[in-house]
Amino acid sequence: MLRIDLEEFSQLFESETQSFGLVRLRATLLESTVSGERLLAQRTVVMRQPAPTPDAAGGVRALAAAVDAAAADIAQWLRQQR
């Protein structure tokens, strides 16, 4: 079982003209057993992507790119856990 805990999902501004999307999550790989869950592996993933424009629309695009990058990172990590 894969559990994802979202810790941060933010658009942050470095200046009036520059911002970025930040996604921080914890991925936990568990095995279900008769006596409960057993931890197999855990990883924190932090992805930061620049926003193309310093507004809400740019923040949405930056966050979407950060989520895509986090998903790719987790997929690669899961392939290594086999």
C-alpha positions as CSV (number, residue, x, y, z in Angstrom):
1,M,0.0,0.0,0.0
2,L,1.3,3.5,-0.8
3,R,0.2,6.3,1.4
4,I,0.9,9.9,0.4
5,D,0.7,12.7,3.0
6,L,0.7,16.2,1.5
7,E,2.7,18.5,3.8
8,E,2.8,21.7,1.7
9,F,1.2,22.9,-1.5
10,S,2.0,26.6,-1.9
11,Q,2.8,29.4,-4.3
12,L,5.6,31.4,-2.8
13,F,6.9,34.8,-4.0
14,E,10.6,35.7,-4.0
15,S,9.7,39.2,-5.3
16,E,6.8,41.0,-6.9
17,T,7.7,39.5,-10.3
18,Q,8.9,36.0,-9.4
19,S,7.1,33.1,-7.7
20,F,7.3,29.4,-7.6
21,G,5.2,26.4,-6.8
22,L,6.3,24.2,-3.9
23,V,5.0,20.7,-3.2
24,R,6.2,18.8,-0.2
25,L,4.9,15.3,0.6
26,R,5.8,12.1,2.4
27,A,5.4,8.8,0.6
28,T,5.1,5.7,2.8
29,L,5.2,2.2,1.4
30,L,3.4,-0.3,3.7
31,E,2.6,-3.9,3.7
32,S,-0.7,-5.1,5.2
33,T,-0.2,-8.0,7.5
34,V,-2.5,-10.0,9.9
35,S,-1.1,-7.9,12.8
36,G,-1.4,-4.6,11.0
37,E,0.7,-2.5,8.7
38,R,4.4,-3.0,8.3
39,L,6.6,-0.1,7.1
40,L,8.6,-1.0,4.1
41,A,10.1,2.4,3.1
42,Q,9.4,6.1,3.5
43,R,10.6,9.1,1.6
44,T,10.1,12.9,1.6
45,V,9.7,14.5,-1.8
46,V,10.1,18.2,-2.3
47,M,9.5,19.7,-5.7
48,R,9.9,23.4,-6.6
49,Q,8.9,24.7,-10.0
50,P,9.2,28.4,-11.2
51,A,5.9,30.1,-12.1
52,P,5.9,31.5,-15.7
53,T,4.0,34.5,-14.5
54,P,3.7,36.1,-11.0
55,D,0.0,35.6,-10.6
56,A,-2.5,32.9,-9.7
57,A,-2.5,31.4,-13.2
58,G,1.3,31.1,-13.1
59,G,1.1,29.6,-9.7
60,V,-1.4,26.9,-10.9
61,R,1.0,26.0,-13.8
62,A,4.0,25.9,-11.4
63,L,2.1,23.7,-8.9
64,A,0.9,21.4,-11.7
65,A,4.5,21.0,-12.9
66,A,5.7,20.4,-9.3
67,V,3.0,17.7,-8.8
68,D,4.0,16.0,-12.1
69,A,7.6,16.0,-11.1
70,A,6.8,14.6,-7.7
71,A,4.7,11.8,-9.3
72,A,7.6,10.9,-11.6
73,D,10.0,10.9,-8.6
74,I,7.7,8.6,-6.6
75,A,7.2,6.3,-9.6
76,Q,11.0,5.9,-9.9
77,W,11.4,5.3,-6.2
78,L,8.7,2.6,-6.3
79,R,10.5,0.8,-9.1
80,Q,13.6,0.7,-6.9
81,Q,11.7,-0.8,-4.0
82,R,10.9,-4.0,-5.9
